[in-house]
Amino acid sequence: MSKKKLSKFIQVIVGALFGACVGFLGVYVGKNCLPHDLIGNLIGTGGSWIEPFLKISMAFVALWAALAAHELGHLLTGLALGFKFHLYVAGFLGLRRNPLTEKVEGYFNLDPNLFGGVAATLPIQKSPDLRQKLAAIVAAGPLTSLVGALLGIPAYWGAIQMTDSASPTMRVFFVFLLVFALSSLMLFFATTIPGRTGAFFTDRARFFRLIGGGKAAQVEQAMLELLAQSYTQQPYGQMDPTQIELVKTDDSQLMQAFAYSLEYYYHLDRNETAQALASAASLESMVDEQPITFKVELLKDIVFAYAFLAKDPIKARQAWDKTGKLGHAATDAHALLAKTALFWAEGNHEEARACLQQGMAALPAKMQKYSDQFYWAQYQALAQEMG
């Protein structure tokens, strides 16, 4: 077993043990620390089997609702500050902006790295206060969870005062409120005490990076300005290379990968093939450590770089195989560009031409983002080579 796989396996085991300990602690506290009157009121005097089933079900719904509310705090604050909606995930359920139609659509999330929740709103224009705005967005999640935790106070007093005559609906309602409040409190601590969760900074760590000044704050501001430019009509070749270099020096591999990805686009947009290939090679060295959705997007660029720029079908195929089911099932313009270049490099000319037509058709008729224009230019370069 490789060191990377062993490390991930250990993380899973540690996470499972931690979850088991938290569950045991919750049961212990429930049995030994909570007032028996409260537990009795919530359990009720018996009756239909449906009531216990509803209580358990609503407890799980409350867990999800606490997570959804936390991420909603991030999302609504971002929208209020003029950022553009990109992604919202809570557990298995999510919303995302369709890159072709620009419409928001629901989807079923299968990326375990995102199960803990994500709310992504992106800046759409440069300004000197971008990091201050993001700091407010970051703080909104824990503050929302803190407000949710405070609901536990009236919920507790309401539950303790229930009588035997309370309806099953009332008992189920208070179970929901108490679990929601407790889950919100746990989320507040989980996002304010540790420094990282997986590849991501916690809200507390990100907040202090944004407002603390120094290099970390400069990296955050540079990243936000690069993000703003990448989602406008401005060419990638006009990005500030000094900002890209600054983000590359960050301690976070997620930030580094983002910077190398933009560096690849910067050089490719300027027809600097050798430099673009070097950026793609650097990106490949850290791609396995990225969240799976981001990883697949990066691999699409790496496949294209090896297949079309380097004319190396072996490396291109190896990179493509890493995309797994997500990459193989993808039908967006970005994925089809990688497939077209790969098939052409491997000599599968018929499949390459079919992918070329599908990919060009996948781009919007009215290209409002430079990314669409950029992909169109790469398709044209491929078409010219195919003759």
VEXNUZA-653159 format. One line per 8 residues: number of its first residue (from 0); their letters; for each residue x, y negated, z negated of N, C-alpha, C. Coordinates in steps of 0.001 Angstrom, whole numbers. Atoms other than C-alpha are relative to their C-alpha. Example, Ala and Ser with C-alpha at 12.3 -4.5 7.8 and 13.67 -1.06 7.14 Angstrom:
REM residues 2
0 = as = 890/1190/0/12300/4500/-7800/900/-1200/0  -820/1190/60/13670/1060/-7140/-770/-1090/-730 .
END
This chain:
REM residues 387
0 = mskkklsk = 847/1194/0/0/0/0/888/-1252/0  -804/1212/-88/1394/-3413/995/-214/-864/-1236  95/890/1157/2017/-6109/-1601/-1273/-838/55  1201/827/-142/-827/-8241/-184/-1249/795/-363  1164/-829/307/-3320/-5355/-341/-41/350/-1481  -66/-313/1425/-2117/-4410/-3827/-445/-1194/-827  385/1213/717/-2527/-8018/-4966/-1509/-200/43  1451/153/-128/-6086/-8159/-3604/-730/1061/-819 .
8 = fiqvivga = 612/-1084/766/-6888/-4774/-5199/19/-328/-1484  -118/384/1411/-5616/-6003/-8568/-991/-1108/-333  955/1085/221/-7719/-9167/-8195/-1418/535/-137  1340/-593/75/-10829/-7046/-7568/-201/705/-1336  91/-726/1269/-10112/-4840/-10605/-129/-971/-1167  46/998/1075/-9434/-7833/-12849/-1348/-710/-12  1304/660/-88/-12586/-9540/-11574/-1119/879/-526  1022/-933/475/-14668/-6420/-12232/52/146/-1517 .
16 = lfgacvgf = -151/-111/1453/-13255/-6051/-15758/-483/-1265/-699  453/1261/581/-13859/-9727/-16442/-1523/-82/12  1460/12/-85/-17454/-9407/-15214/-635/935/-1018  516/-953/984/-17990/-6337/-17397/94/-565/-1410  -179/601/1330/-16602/-8182/-20435/-1026/-1098/-249  994/1071/138/-18844/-11176/-19781/-1385/588/-212  1301/-646/164/-21850/-8868/-19392/-168/588/-1390  46/-572/1345/-21025/-7025/-22621/-161/-1095/-1045 .
24 = lgvyvgkn = 92/1110/945/-20536/-10331/-24425/-1396/-590/-7  1352/539/-81/-23883/-11562/-23138/-999/869/-747  899/-923/707/-25662/-8435/-24419/231/-76/-1504  -330/66/1430/-23829/-8644/-27757/-581/-1260/-633  527/1267/526/-24746/-12308/-28223/-1514/54/-77  1454/-85/-1/-28324/-11581/-27242/-543/815/-1163  480/-874/1065/-28645/-8790/-29815/311/-526/-1396  -481/318/1336/-26700/-10274/-32704/-33/-1480/-372 .
32 = clphdlig = -96/1429/307/-26711/-14060/-32396/-1301/-764/225  1240/721/-263/-30056/-15107/-30940/-1052/380/-1039  1057/-296/973/-33004/-15379/-33330/-903/1125/497  858/-1119/-386/-35112/-12223/-33359/-1378/-479/438  1295/544/-412/-38228/-14373/-33085/25/-404/1473  -124/420/-1399/-36952/-15788/-29794/-32/1209/921  -40/-1200/-835/-36178/-12345/-28399/-1371/666/43  1326/-603/55/-39525/-11014/-29585/-1007/-757/842 .
40 = nligtggs = 932/806/-788/-41405/-13909/-28007/209/204/1497  -281/-186/-1424/-39649/-13375/-24690/-385/1396/467  352/-1373/-372/-40192/-9604/-24732/-1511/187/21  1446/-136/72/-43841/-9881/-25740/-415/1256/-737  550/-1128/757/-46086/-7201/-27186/-237/1228/866  203/-1148/-881/-45962/-4814/-24258/-1094/-279/1001  1035/176/-1007/-48563/-4222/-21608/457/569/1327  -296/-463/-1345/-48131/-3894/-17867/1502/149/238 .
48 = wiepflki = -1406/-201/-375/-44864/-2538/-16446/497/-1108/911  -383/1053/-946/-44929/-5455/-14016/753/-1122/-703  -627/1124/702/-43944/-7996/-16677/1510/186/-177  -1464/-165/99/-40473/-6512/-17452/700/-104/1357  -576/85/-1341/-39845/-6144/-13728/116/-1452/448  -22/1414/-383/-40752/-9802/-13157/1058/-772/-781  -1003/696/817/-38535/-10937/-16032/1414/262/528  -1325/-333/-533/-35512/-9081/-14664/219/-677/1346 .
56 = smafvalw = -108/626/-1322/-36230/-10345/-11164/227/-1499/-114  -133/1446/157/-36629/-13944/-12328/1334/-378/-627  -1330/268/561/-33393/-13686/-14303/1035/-79/1121  -923/47/-1148/-31534/-12898/-11064/-266/-1227/871  339/1211/-763/-33411/-15676/-9267/567/-1233/-689  -524/1137/760/-32387/-18055/-12049/1514/-124/164  -1447/19/-246/-28728/-17058/-11620/310/-649/1344  -209/569/-1337/-28951/-17849/-7911/-387/-1477/30 .
64 = aalaahel = 470/1390/-4/-30916/-21061/-8538/1011/-933/-654  -1017/824/657/-28221/-22353/-10898/1161/-273/950  -1070/170/-988/-25579/-21760/-8223/-447/-925/1122  520/829/-1088/-27776/-23302/-5526/-108/-1461/-422  129/1374/493/-28441/-26384/-7682/1362/-673/-103  -1366/539/105/-24718/-26854/-8357/493/-467/1369  -461/351/-1347/-23909/-26807/-4642/-865/-1093/620  886/1048/-512/-26943/-28966/-3868/420/-1370/-517 .
72 = ghlltgla = -520/1259/533/-25488/-31637/-6140/1127/-539/857  -1078/395/-914/-22355/-31675/-3979/-575/-503/1325  518/270/-1341/-24376/-31667/-772/-727/-1339/85  803/1222/-53/-26841/-34456/-1543/849/-1242/-229  -895/1143/228/-24104/-36732/-2875/803/-306/1257  -739/200/-1242/-22081/-36200/290/-846/-665/1066  891/606/-992/-25049/-37014/2497/-310/-1451/-350  293/1370/438/-25839/-40111/414/1168/-943/270 .
80 = lgfkfhly = -1192/825/-221/-22255/-41345/908/403/-67/1469  -243/136/-1430/-22458/-41022/4684/784/1123/640  -688/-1141/-589/-20723/-37683/5172/-1014/820/803  863/-788/-874/-22099/-35259/7781/-100/1438/-492  211/-1379/443/-23639/-31909/6861/733/978/913  -698/-1039/-767/-21552/-28908/7915/-400/1400/-462  246/-1353/505/-22181/-25911/5617/-523/-53/-1427  521/-152/1365/-24181/-24930/2533/-232/1489/-233 .
88 = vagflglr = 116/-1429/299/-23882/-21464/972/-206/190/-1490  203/-417/1387/-25249/-20006/-2250/-260/1501/24  146/-1450/-47/-24647/-16283/-2559/-74/499/1435  166/-560/-1341/-25938/-14446/495/-705/-952/960  795/897/-836/-28016/-17364/1779/768/-1270/324  -730/1200/-380/-26666/-20305/3709/-673/-778/1110  386/871/-1102/-27284/-23184/6076/1281/-479/664  -1172/512/-700/-24840/-24306/8755/-443/-763/1240 .
96 = rnpltekv = 293/759/-1204/-24705/-26709/11655/447/807/1218  -316/-725/-1222/-24864/-24967/15009/929/-851/862  -948/813/-759/-21794/-26120/16982/-461/-327/1414  483/231/-1358/-23682/-25903/20288/-1141/-1007/36  1189/856/-17/-26996/-27561/19449/66/-1142/-1005  -127/980/1086/-25850/-29604/16408/-1179/58/-968  1127/-159/909/-29007/-28371/14674/426/834/-1206  -271/-771/1213/-28981/-27012/11114/-842/1270/31 .
104 = egyfnldp = 700/-1275/-56/-29888/-23328/10942/363/860/-1202  -253/-913/1096/-30196/-20703/8239/746/1232/478  -691/-1238/-354/-28024/-17600/8165/262/811/-1262  -284/-925/1097/-27153/-14593/6004/1510/84/-157  -1442/56/225/-23685/-15009/4481/551/1373/-384  -661/-1272/296/-21418/-11940/4500/1456/-194/-400  -1382/291/380/-18160/-13665/3568/102/-5/-1523  -74/-54/1469/-17323/-12620/-32/708/-1201/-606 .
112 = nlfggvaa = -690/1181/508/-15058/-15668/-358/-951/-1167/-225  960/1098/109/-18162/-17866/-73/-1179/339/-904  1114/-386/860/-20478/-15931/-2412/-154/-943/-1186  47/905/1143/-19564/-18335/-5209/-559/-1367/317  633/1259/-373/-21095/-21196/-3269/940/-987/665  -745/1042/-712/-19898/-23874/-847/-993/-1033/505  766/1093/-606/-21295/-27262/133/998/-892/717  -983/756/-781/-19329/-28877/2953/-684/-1124/762 .
120 = tlpiqksp = 374/1168/-784/-20040/-32392/4140/1294/-666/442  -1251/473/-583/-17457/-34016/6389/-62/-1485/332  -33/1419/-368/-16385/-37635/6881/-41/-149/1513  125/193/-1445/-17220/-39010/10317/698/-1264/473  -816/1145/-392/-15125/-42172/10268/1040/-285/-1078  -1077/304/932/-11876/-43294/8695/-353/-1206/-861  129/1152/894/-11927/-45598/5682/978/204/-1155  -993/-135/1075/-9487/-46336/2828/-550/617/-1276 .
128 = dlrqklaa = 595/-521/1235/-11960/-45078/214/-542/1421/161  518/-1349/-232/-12532/-41570/1590/227/914/-1198  -259/-904/1131/-10875/-39830/-1348/-840/-378/-1212  882/392/1107/-12917/-41897/-3847/-1415/539/232  1318/-556/-322/-16078/-40826/-2032/-23/1508/-243  -49/-1446/224/-14989/-37200/-2078/63/321/-1487  -49/-214/1453/-14218/-37510/-5798/-1407/-16/-590  1393/61/472/-17858/-38508/-6370/-759/1259/409 .
136 = ivaagplt = 655/-1223/-479/-19019/-35551/-4264/410/1196/-852  -533/-1107/800/-16793/-33162/-6211/-580/-17/-1410  503/114/1374/-17982/-34478/-9586/-1486/316/-94  1455/-169/38/-21653/-34162/-8613/-415/1426/-330  361/-1390/283/-21638/-30351/-8827/-14/316/-1480  -2/-254/1443/-20527/-29990/-12462/-1017/-844/-762  986/846/684/-22733/-32924/-13484/-1406/561/180  1303/-634/-236/-25733/-31217/-11871/-160/1230/-885 .
144 = slvgallg = 54/-1187/863/-24888/-28007/-13739/-165/-387/-1461  137/454/1386/-24563/-29944/-16996/-1436/-405/-293  1414/360/164/-28038/-31402/-16501/-850/1265/-83  735/-1263/47/-29311/-27884/-15778/174/708/-1325  -254/-628/1299/-27671/-26620/-18971/-809/-664/-1100  763/729/1017/-29429/-29325/-20983/-1470/406/-12  1376/-508/-14/-32752/-27822/-19878/-176/1130/-1002  82/-1081/975/-31891/-25020/-22266/-527/-452/-1346 .
152 = ipaywgai = 467/496/1307/-32722/-27255/-25246/-1519/47/-95  1465/-125/85/-36454/-27745/-24490/-480/1421/271  412/-1377/-278/-36609/-24202/-23091/108/859/-1256  -195/-749/1245/-35244/-22804/-26364/-1134/-289/-983  1041/346/967/-37719/-24726/-28521/-1381/439/473  1277/-484/-512/-40580/-23846/-26224/-155/1494/-200  58/-1452/142/-39713/-20146/-26341/-148/419/-1455  35/-374/1415/-39220/-20058/-30127/-1369/-249/-607 .
160 = qmtdsasp = 1316/345/542/-42678/-21566/-30673/-1133/769/666  1055/-788/-634/-44546/-19137/-28427/-622/963/-1008  715/-949/861/-47125/-16945/-30112/-288/1280/777  329/-1269/-650/-48278/-13410/-29387/-1050/-165/1089  1060/215/-984/-51141/-14886/-27401/513/-626/1294  -562/613/-1211/-48754/-16436/-24843/-168/942/1190  239/-802/-1200/-49455/-15256/-21321/1311/578/538  -1206/-549/-633/-47000/-13023/-19416/685/-1019/919 .
168 = tmrvffvf = -563/1027/-886/-46565/-15875/-16937/863/-977/-779  -758/936/832/-45407/-18160/-19740/1321/628/-446  -1230/-666/441/-42883/-15597/-20997/1000/115/1158  -871/-85/-1180/-41513/-15047/-17483/603/-1365/317  -469/1364/-279/-41249/-18823/-17032/1144/-391/-938  -1048/367/960/-39193/-19260/-20204/1258/854/185  -1174/-810/-339/-36931/-16343/-19251/775/-669/1132  -649/688/-1123/-36239/-18161/-15990/753/-1240/-477 .
176 = llvfalss = -618/1246/461/-35534/-21478/-17743/1257/256/-823  -1143/-268/869/-33213/-19990/-20346/1183/576/782  -1083/-567/-811/-31219/-17925/-17837/582/-1071/920  -476/1093/-855/-31024/-20936/-15511/910/-939/-786  -795/914/824/-29734/-23138/-18338/1337/623/-389  -1240/-677/390/-27196/-20563/-19533/942/146/1195  -816/-137/-1211/-25992/-19940/-15963/601/-1341/401  -499/1337/-322/-25663/-23680/-15377/1143/-387/-929 .
184 = lmlffatt = -1070/293/955/-23586/-23999/-18542/1272/770/365  -1157/-798/-399/-21310/-21167/-17400/651/-572/1259  -539/611/-1216/-20943/-22815/-13982/755/-1283/-315  -673/1239/395/-20049/-26104/-15637/1404/308/-515  -1314/-357/547/-17233/-24446/-17578/894/643/1063  -790/-696/-1025/-16145/-22271/-14630/612/-964/1009  -501/962/-991/-15700/-25334/-12415/769/-1155/-627  -737/1095/650/-14066/-27571/-15009/1193/476/-828 .
192 = ipgrtgaf = -1116/-483/833/-11695/-25326/-17005/1165/529/841  -1157/-491/-769/-9583/-23309/-14490/447/-996/1068  -513/875/-1052/-7468/-24914/-11770/-392/458/1390  353/-547/-1307/-8388/-22599/-8890/-964/1170/-163  770/-1231/-134/-10908/-19963/-7874/309/541/1388  -436/-521/-1290/-9310/-17879/-5135/861/-1016/735  -776/932/-821/-8054/-20105/-2322/-363/-1453/-271  531/1349/155/-10019/-23128/-3510/353/-602/-1361 .
200 = ftdrarff = -111/722/1257/-9357/-25776/-6138/-1367/-20/-672  1258/211/702/-12012/-25951/-8843/-373/-1473/103  463/1386/-92/-14092/-29122/-8994/834/-924/-877  -784/842/903/-12140/-30427/-11967/1384/-279/566  -1337/172/-561/-8750/-29831/-10337/-36/-892/1236  103/827/-1217/-9899/-31357/-7041/-297/-1452/-360  359/1360/411/-11405/-34376/-8804/1238/-774/-443  -1182/708/500/-8158/-35233/-10581/1077/-148/1074 .
208 = rligggka = -887/203/-1149/-6166/-34676/-7379/-415/-1255/775  524/1107/-798/-8397/-37229/-5697/178/-1352/-670  -46/1301/682/-8317/-39934/-8363/1332/-257/-691  -1206/123/817/-4909/-39290/-9925/1129/-795/603  -1114/700/-620/-2717/-41074/-7396/1153/951/276  -1162/-821/-296/702/-39835/-6301/-156/773/1291  -35/-748/-1253/1451/-37310/-3581/-1300/752/265  1224/-785/-190/-1640/-35141/-4170/-1118/-863/562 .
216 = aqveqaml = 1036/907/-490/-3937/-38128/-3644/284/-422/1438  -373/368/-1366/-2011/-39131/-512/-327/1135/975  327/-1159/-827/-2411/-35597/853/-1504/69/245  1456/-55/-126/-6151/-35678/167/-510/-1077/961  428/1083/-880/-6581/-39071/1883/392/304/1447  -452/-341/-1355/-4525/-37924/4878/-873/1099/597  831/-1091/-482/-6548/-34716/5161/-1384/-498/403  1331/524/-287/-9842/-36614/5031/0/-852/1264 .
224 = ellaqsyt = -74/818/-1209/-8720/-39076/7700/183/871/1240  -161/-934/-1115/-7595/-36205/9928/-1313/713/308  1312/-621/-187/-10943/-34489/9376/-950/-938/721  883/988/-611/-12797/-37676/10265/310/-150/1487  -381/162/-1402/-10822/-38017/13486/-334/1238/816  231/-1236/-748/-11227/-34366/14460/-1474/218/320  1435/-152/-261/-15028/-34707/14360/-574/-1200/742  449/1146/-788/-15200/-37780/16611/390/224/1459 .
232 = qqpygqmd = -370/-67/-1406/-14533/-38551/20271/1482/-274/220  -1417/306/-161/-10882/-39393/19583/795/1262/329  -796/-1174/-389/-8387/-37019/21273/880/499/-1138  -897/-586/992/-6417/-34624/19101/1421/-536/161  -1345/487/-262/-3268/-35945/20762/282/-1368/-572  -173/1321/608/-3851/-39312/19079/15/56/-1525  -89/-115/1453/-3784/-37928/15536/1373/-468/-471  -1254/488/572/-1095/-39309/13245/850/1194/-447 .
240 = ptqielvk = -813/-1170/378/1689/-36660/13094/597/-105/-1399  -546/138/1360/3026/-38127/9839/-1022/468/-1038  1033/-501/910/-320/-37354/8175/-36/1522/20  -28/-1460/-107/-171/-33791/9478/1178/565/-787  -1191/-454/725/3361/-33391/8116/-205/-102/-1508  251/183/1428/2227/-34725/4741/-879/1121/-546  903/-1060/455/-625/-32202/4452/715/1353/2  -765/-1256/-63/1785/-29392/5438/848/222/-1248 .
248 = tddsqlmq = -856/-128/1188/3821/-30105/2294/-792/311/-1262  810/-272/1187/888/-29421/-61/255/1417/-504  -218/-1317/608/1102/-26469/-2462/-1043/1025/436  1094/-895/-358/-2205/-25014/-1265/187/567/1404  -103/-619/-1323/-1974/-22493/1589/-1201/-336/869  1180/401/-757/-5493/-23484/2595/246/-1335/686  -316/1311/-557/-4365/-27089/3097/1094/118/1061  -1079/-187/-965/-1201/-25952/4868/-536/572/1313 .
256 = afaysley = 570/-610/-1201/-3183/-23777/7280/-810/-1021/789  767/1065/-654/-5511/-26687/8009/937/-925/770  -958/913/-629/-2492/-28890/8797/648/632/1230  -620/-666/-1148/-813/-26334/11076/-1002/183/1142  1037/-109/-1021/-4121/-25835/12888/-130/-1311/778  87/1297/-667/-4371/-29563/13604/1274/-312/782  -1259/208/-716/-699/-29654/14578/-13/762/1329  135/-789/-1231/-1407/-26895/17118/-852/-753/1018 .
264 = yyhldrne = 867/762/-900/-4279/-28948/18589/695/-1264/506  -717/1231/-357/-2133/-32083/18565/967/267/1158  -988/-297/-1037/627/-30482/20636/-656/531/1276  657/-558/-1180/-1699/-28544/22944/-695/-1094/801  680/1105/-672/-3674/-31705/23716/988/-879/773  -1047/791/-660/-391/-33358/24714/843/848/968  -687/-931/-909/648/-30346/26856/1426/316/-452  -1307/-349/562/3599/-29664/24540/-45/1477/-407 .
272 = taqalasa = 231/-1435/169/3500/-25886/24949/900/635/-1050  -938/-626/938/6624/-24922/23006/-337/-362/-1439  342/437/1359/5627/-26992/19981/-1326/614/-454  1289/-613/336/2048/-25651/20125/189/1459/-394  -273/-1399/330/3370/-22078/20125/663/130/-1364  -668/-31/1309/5601/-22836/17144/-1012/-207/-1122  1043/238/1007/2600/-24187/15231/-885/1227/-162  828/-1208/53/547/-21100/16137/716/1123/-742 .
280 = aslesmvd = -773/-1033/697/3347/-18818/14907/39/-267/-1501  17/357/1425/3530/-20700/11597/-1368/279/-600  1366/-234/453/-237/-20461/11321/-244/1485/-228  197/-1446/117/-149/-16699/11873/613/545/-1286  -693/-496/1187/2245/-16254/8943/-812/-184/-1273  788/248/1207/-351/-17577/6483/-1490/294/193  1417/-164/-306/-3619/-16577/8139/-669/1058/-875  602/-1086/782/-4148/-13404/6071/-454/-442/-1384 .
288 = eqpitfkv = 350/474/1339/-4445/-15450/2865/-1222/-916/-2  1102/954/-98/-7363/-17554/4133/-1357/687/-188  1360/-542/36/-11102/-17084/3483/-379/526/1381  184/-745/-1242/-12433/-14747/6155/-585/-843/1135  597/813/-1058/-14585/-17274/8051/1034/-935/612  -1056/895/-467/-11716/-19772/8272/1084/804/715  -1020/-874/-590/-9313/-16921/9058/-345/348/1445  421/-370/-1353/-11333/-15850/12098/145/-1179/956 .
296 = ellkdivf = -140/1184/-852/-11417/-19418/13440/1466/-251/356  -1428/192/-257/-7640/-19698/13087/531/1049/973  -472/-1075/-871/-7089/-16335/14771/-416/-211/1453  416/298/-1377/-9056/-17483/17819/1049/-870/693  -1042/864/-567/-6455/-20208/18345/1302/764/215  -1243/-776/-107/-3573/-17806/17719/-57/943/1202  177/-889/-1153/-4960/-15343/20285/199/-775/1300  -133/810/-1219/-5261/-18085/22900/1453/-416/223 .
304 = ayaflakd = -1390/447/-116/-1749/-19340/22164/895/1118/528  -843/-1113/-440/-156/-15909/22577/-383/472/1410  449/-535/-1288/-2291/-14863/25556/255/-965/1152  -65/953/-1113/-2298/-18052/27631/1310/-778/45  -1220/810/21/706/-20070/26485/1251/872/64  -1192/-852/64/3180/-17282/25670/-37/1162/986  171/-1140/-915/1796/-14705/28152/429/1309/-674  -374/-1179/782/2209/-12068/25437/-1272/737/-423 .
312 = pikarqaw = 1262/-678/312/-827/-9737/25560/67/889/-1239  -126/-887/1165/552/-7454/22822/-254/-774/-1289  220/820/1193/767/-10180/20167/-1422/-550/-30  1365/532/-68/-2536/-11615/21378/-1009/1055/-451  908/-1086/392/-4275/-8237/20994/107/288/-1488  -184/-231/1437/-2770/-7729/17529/-722/-1063/-818  693/1084/708/-4104/-11113/16450/-1506/152/136  1439/-142/-214/-7516/-10438/17990/-583/1124/-855 .
320 = dktgklgh = 491/-1122/805/-7853/-7099/16186/-220/-408/-1455  159/473/1375/-7511/-8995/12898/-1320/-740/-218  1257/747/165/-10737/-10909/13597/-1139/904/-443  1010/-943/472/-12747/-7745/12898/-1357/-192/653  1359/53/-533/-16491/-7591/13366/-447/-1430/284  412/1389/-202/-16947/-11352/12984/513/-542/1329  -570/493/-1247/-14609/-12107/15864/-564/706/1214  466/-765/-1148/-15777/-9312/18149/-1458/-314/341 .
328 = aatdahal = 1412/298/-247/-19428/-10300/17729/-238/-1461/373  172/1438/-231/-18820/-14046/18188/-226/-301/1480  303/405/-1382/-20264/-15674/21316/100/-1515/173  -176/1443/-129/-19316/-19314/20693/1104/-294/1008  -970/393/-1024/-17154/-21260/23156/1433/242/-449  -1344/-185/549/-14121/-21027/20866/424/1468/117  -307/-1431/-57/-14270/-17216/20642/136/480/1439  -40/-431/-1397/-14981/-16767/24344/1241/-521/717 .
336 = laktalfw = -1254/511/-557/-11980/-18950/25179/1145/955/-326  -1036/-955/405/-9761/-16583/23193/-143/1316/757  231/-1255/-717/-11379/-13525/24806/410/-115/1467  -350/204/-1410/-10963/-14969/28301/1506/77/200  -1462/6/-112/-7255/-15629/27776/579/1389/-266  -495/-1335/344/-6758/-12196/26182/-221/984/1147  298/-928/-1096/-8499/-10257/28961/873/-289/1226  -816/360/-1156/-6605/-12190/31635/1455/442/-202 .
344 = aegnheea = -1382/-395/293/-3262/-11566/29929/176/1515/73  -67/-1466/-30/-4077/-7837/29680/-276/578/1385  270/-472/-1355/-4980/-7659/33365/-1433/418/237  1425/-307/-167/-8722/-7157/32804/-686/-1207/639  405/1238/-661/-9543/-9795/35384/-1512/-142/131  1455/72/-143/-13201/-8912/35869/-646/-456/-1307  534/406/1303/-13939/-9178/32144/392/-1438/-324  -460/1364/262/-11881/-12367/31950/-876/-1010/727 .
352 = raclqqgm = 833/934/-768/-13917/-14032/34700/-1408/-86/-584  1333/4/617/-17178/-12985/33034/7/-825/-1280  -117/781/1239/-16011/-14423/29686/167/-1482/296  -199/1398/-380/-14923/-17611/31432/-1338/-672/283  1309/570/-323/-18419/-18175/32801/-873/-130/-1246  790/51/1238/-20060/-17339/29465/483/-1121/-908  -562/1019/881/-17698/-19618/27574/-323/-1405/448  312/1331/-515/-18229/-22607/29837/-1485/-311/-171 .
360 = aalpakmq = 1440/188/197/-21987/-22069/29593/-342/-225/-1469  256/153/1437/-21710/-21978/25785/269/-1414/-494  -256/1389/388/-20487/-25572/25694/-1235/-852/271  1185/842/-208/-23168/-28269/25334/109/-808/1284  7/786/-1237/-24220/-30128/28475/518/-1411/-251  -478/1329/384/-23595/-33424/26689/1021/176/-1122  -1069/-263/960/-20250/-33182/24913/258/-1233/-859  -116/1146/896/-20468/-35566/21955/1253/67/-871 .
368 = kysdqfyw = -1203/-169/818/-17456/-34145/20088/1199/261/906  -1191/-217/-818/-13916/-34155/21369/377/1476/34  -316/-1432/9/-13577/-30498/20353/-612/699/1211  632/-590/-1181/-16044/-29608/23131/765/-372/1268  -783/439/-1158/-14090/-31684/25652/1344/738/51  -1285/-700/99/-10898/-30020/24434/-134/1434/511  216/-1372/-462/-12295/-26518/24962/-264/26/1506  283/84/-1433/-13592/-27550/28388/1307/-121/789 .
376 = aqyqalaq = -1290/177/-677/-10077/-28658/29358/785/1310/34  -714/-1280/26/-8643/-25282/28275/-650/1007/947  685/-863/-965/-11311/-23447/30267/400/-361/1426  -410/436/-1335/-10385/-25540/33300/1416/475/326  -1373/-474/-207/-6715/-24632/32818/15/1502/297  104/-1434/-259/-7645/-20947/32660/-557/269/1396  622/-185/-1315/-9874/-21235/35731/996/-292/1117  -1003/345/-1006/-7054/-22888/37655/1028/1125/161 .
384 = emg = -966/-1105/-82/-4673/-20052/36782/-617/1221/672  667/-1154/-602/-7252/-17452/37802/-178/-167/1508  120/268/-1424/-7636/-19147/41168/-1416/132/518 .
END
